[in-house]
Every structure is written in structure tokens, then in C-alpha cells.
Amino acid sequence: STLVEKRTAGEQAAASKARSDELEVQLESTLMEKRTTEEQAAAFKARNNELEVQLESTLVEKRTAGEQAAASKARSDELEVQLESTLMEKRTTEEQAAAFKARNNELEVQLESTLVEKR
């Protein structure tokens, strides 16, 4: 009976170690994906700033009244479309980052639980 209990405890410890290893791999992968998402969000923010500068520059340009009105309107329309698209991409990236963060939290809880079971 003691040998069976010892064998069962050993098998449980091995299973816990394997699960812990799996979670560590998943956690590392999720952290890498999160870093990529954060880099994308930073790139989108930088692009938004560029578009704001371009829009401001377009509004300040000097042209004849008719040319300025037509060119500013066309450029503003282009920038608004680009800006809206970039904002949508940024929102998607922020949602991905939030999902990765939530998953990281789940994995951390699972990992901690597995480590506690292992002890």
C-alpha cells in the first residue's frame, strides 16, 4: 500500500511538472505576442501623430483661395480616412493587448496553482 501511494505521488509530481513546463512555454509565447502587440500599438500611435502633423501642415499651407480650399478639403478627407483606419487598427491592437493580458493572468494563476500542487 505504501509503495502504491509512493508511486501515485511520484506520478502526480511528474504530471504536475509536465503541466508546469507546458504553462511556462505558453506563458513565454503569450508574453512575446503581448510585446509584439505593444510595439504595434506604439507604431500606430506614432503614425497618428504623423497624420496630425500632416493635417496641421496642410491647413497652414499658403495657396490661392480656390486652390487652398480644394486642396485642403481633398487632403483633409484623405487624412481623415487614414486616421480613422489607423484608429480602428489601434483599437484592435489595444483589444489584442487586453486579451493577451487577460490570458497572461490566467496562465499565471494556473502556473502558481501548479507550483503549489507540486510542493
C-alpha positions as CSV (number, residue, x, y, z in Angstrom):
1,S,0.0,0.0,0.0
2,T,2.8,2.4,0.9
3,L,4.6,1.6,-2.4
4,V,1.4,2.3,-4.4
5,E,0.9,5.6,-2.6
6,K,4.6,6.5,-3.3
7,R,4.2,5.6,-7.0
8,T,0.9,7.6,-7.2
9,A,2.6,10.6,-5.6
10,G,5.5,10.3,-8.0
11,E,3.2,10.1,-11.0
12,Q,1.3,13.2,-9.7
13,A,4.5,15.1,-9.3
14,A,5.6,14.1,-12.8
15,A,2.3,15.2,-14.2
16,S,2.4,18.5,-12.3
17,K,6.0,19.1,-13.6
18,A,4.9,18.4,-17.2
19,R,1.9,20.8,-16.8
20,S,4.1,23.4,-15.3
21,D,6.5,23.1,-18.2
22,E,3.6,23.4,-20.7
23,L,2.3,26.5,-18.9
24,E,5.8,28.1,-18.9
25,V,6.0,27.6,-22.6
26,Q,2.5,29.1,-23.1
27,L,3.3,32.0,-20.8
28,E,6.5,32.8,-22.7
29,S,4.7,32.6,-26.0
30,T,1.9,34.9,-24.8
31,L,4.4,37.4,-23.4
32,M,6.2,37.5,-26.8
33,E,2.8,38.1,-28.5
34,K,2.0,40.8,-26.0
35,R,5.3,42.6,-26.7
36,T,4.6,42.5,-30.4
37,T,1.1,43.9,-29.8
38,E,2.6,46.7,-27.7
39,E,5.1,47.5,-30.4
40,Q,2.2,47.6,-33.0
41,A,0.2,50.0,-30.7
42,A,3.3,52.3,-30.4
43,A,3.7,52.3,-34.2
44,F,0.0,53.2,-34.7
45,K,0.4,56.0,-32.1
46,A,3.4,57.3,-34.0
47,R,1.5,57.2,-37.3
48,N,-1.4,59.0,-35.7
49,N,1.0,61.8,-34.6
50,E,2.4,62.0,-38.2
51,L,-1.0,62.3,-39.6
52,E,-1.9,65.1,-37.2
53,V,1.2,67.0,-38.2
54,Q,0.5,66.5,-41.9
55,L,-3.1,67.7,-41.3
56,E,-1.9,70.8,-39.5
57,S,0.7,71.4,-42.2
58,T,-1.9,71.1,-44.9
59,L,-4.2,73.6,-43.2
60,V,-1.4,76.1,-42.8
61,E,-0.1,75.9,-46.4
62,K,-0.5,79.1,-48.5
63,R,-2.2,79.0,-51.8
64,T,-4.7,81.0,-53.7
65,A,-8.1,80.9,-52.1
66,G,-9.7,78.4,-54.6
67,E,-6.7,76.1,-54.8
68,Q,-6.2,76.2,-51.0
69,A,-9.8,75.3,-50.3
70,A,-9.9,72.5,-52.9
71,A,-6.5,71.0,-51.9
72,S,-7.1,71.3,-48.2
73,K,-10.5,69.6,-48.5
74,A,-9.1,66.7,-50.5
75,R,-6.1,66.3,-48.2
76,S,-8.2,66.6,-45.1
77,D,-10.5,63.9,-46.5
78,E,-7.6,61.6,-47.2
79,L,-6.1,62.2,-43.8
80,E,-9.4,61.6,-42.1
81,V,-9.8,58.3,-43.9
82,Q,-6.2,57.3,-43.0
83,L,-6.6,58.5,-39.4
84,E,-9.9,56.6,-38.9
85,S,-8.3,53.4,-40.4
86,T,-5.3,53.8,-38.1
87,L,-7.5,54.4,-35.1
88,M,-9.5,51.3,-35.9
89,E,-6.2,49.3,-36.1
90,K,-5.1,50.8,-32.9
91,R,-8.3,49.8,-31.1
92,T,-7.9,46.3,-32.5
93,T,-4.3,46.2,-31.2
94,E,-5.4,47.5,-27.8
95,E,-8.1,44.8,-27.7
96,Q,-5.5,42.2,-28.5
97,A,-3.2,43.5,-25.8
98,A,-6.1,43.3,-23.3
99,A,-6.8,39.8,-24.4
100,F,-3.1,38.8,-24.1
101,K,-3.0,40.4,-20.6
102,A,-6.1,38.5,-19.5
103,R,-4.6,35.3,-20.8
104,N,-1.3,36.0,-19.1
105,N,-3.2,36.5,-15.8
106,E,-5.0,33.2,-16.3
107,L,-1.7,31.4,-17.0
108,E,0.0,33.0,-14.0
109,V,-2.8,31.7,-11.8
110,Q,-2.6,28.3,-13.4
111,L,1.2,28.2,-13.0
112,E,1.0,29.3,-9.4
113,S,-1.6,26.7,-8.7
114,T,0.5,24.0,-10.4
115,L,3.6,25.1,-8.4
116,V,1.6,24.9,-5.2
117,E,0.3,21.4,-6.1
118,K,3.9,20.4,-6.9
119,R,5.0,21.3,-3.4
